[in-house]
Amino acid sequence: MPSPAFALFRAAPLALVLALGSAYAAPQTELLDFAKKEQQPYLDTLRDLVHIESGSKDVEGVKKIAEYVAGKLRAQGGKVEVITPTDVYRLDDTPEKIGPMVHAEFKGKGTSRIMLIAHMDTVYLPGMIKDQPFRIDGDKAYGLGIADDKQGVALILHIVPMLKKLGIEDFGTLTVLINGDEEISSPGARSTIVRLGAEQDAVFSFEGGGTDGSLRLATSGIGSAYLKVIGKASHAGAKPEDGVNSLYEISHQILQMKDLSKPEQGLKLNWTVSKAGTNRNVIPAESTAQADARALKVDDFTALEKAMQEKITHKLLPASKVELKFEVRRPPLEANAVGIQLAKHAQGIYDQELSLPMKVMEKATGGGTDAAFAALKSKGGVIEGFGLSGYGAHSNDAEYVQISTIAPRLYLAARMIQDLSRGQIK
């Protein structure tokens, strides 16, 4: 449940909220100066993170980077635990072993509850560091997984010391969660993110802000459907009638579902992979197909799965067996009123204090964010995109972040924590 202070803020008349809010003016000089001085220490941390290879399926690598992150947070005074996931939502491609997550809590003197999230795993395989070592070229810092999402981890590791040194301790609890399985759809961390997210007044996710530094309040959800048909093999020339053609049945099932998409409301279902049969002269005994699903609302996935399960009861070949498995790989992130307020305040800080442009995206763009798990049961605001500007995520040799966005992003995060904790949100 959100804290009483923040619940009062949400219910307050607009005039009172505006009276509580801090007027945008010149930036807070001490905070901005500190953020600028943190640039080089931040780059040092970022270099250390990049040089620890931590592909999602490289469990030892994820453990190594988790210990590094946990050590930093402990040194900052946090109550820290490295958690090995036990409540695992097993997807079709979930590996047997999943890397840990790091959970930390910092206690303040107020009542607000704020969570900062990022992920320390990457899409890369061990040994690829030789092609993407940490390096700086002008305003760009390059490196393995630097944009997605080691820059976000580094930001969180440098925000807490800023708050402490500047005496910003008006929050009640500042929670940090950094997981090691985001790139494989967070099968181990999702339940923890959902649980902790439900307790917060605000969740700030430190995925990169794209090339323009925009904040995102909504993303589309990602689902997968797996269709399997069991028939019966027979000789295709001599005795085809003795078989049950699984290819016929799966074709029938796919055609039955071709109109389940509702593009006007952002619901999409597209069959993309299929496999049937083993030999030209054998009636196929087994066929499989896979579909990609996208949705803008959590309830749309529930309705889609229900419709698909109903469809498969209508078979072309009664003797066939049809199985359907539907996975919500990531729910959609849906904007709410609290998130919109918080994002508009962040936009005002950027525009009027730092003279920097910032877009706030209230409609879904793209998909795949842990912020969506944090928002599933939360009544607070959830914002994605607090990370640095950059480009080239998942690329072979061109992943980078913009160095000039380090100080503004540190300043923004610290200000949002401060203003939210002090009731100074416009």
Beta strands, then each sheet from edge to edge (+ up, - down):
strand 1: 79-83
strand 2: 101-107
strand 3: 113-119
strand 4: 135-137
strand 5: 140-142
strand 6: 173-179
strand 7: 202-205
strand 8: 215-216
strand 9: 221-230
strand 10: 268-276
strand 11: 286-295
strand 12: 321-330
strand 13: 360-361
strand 14: 381-384
strand 15: 390-391
strand 16: 400-402
sheet 1: 1+ 2- 6+ 3+ 7+ 14+
sheet 2: 4+ 5- 16+ 15-
sheet 3: 8+ 13+
sheet 4: 10+ 11- 9+ 12-
end
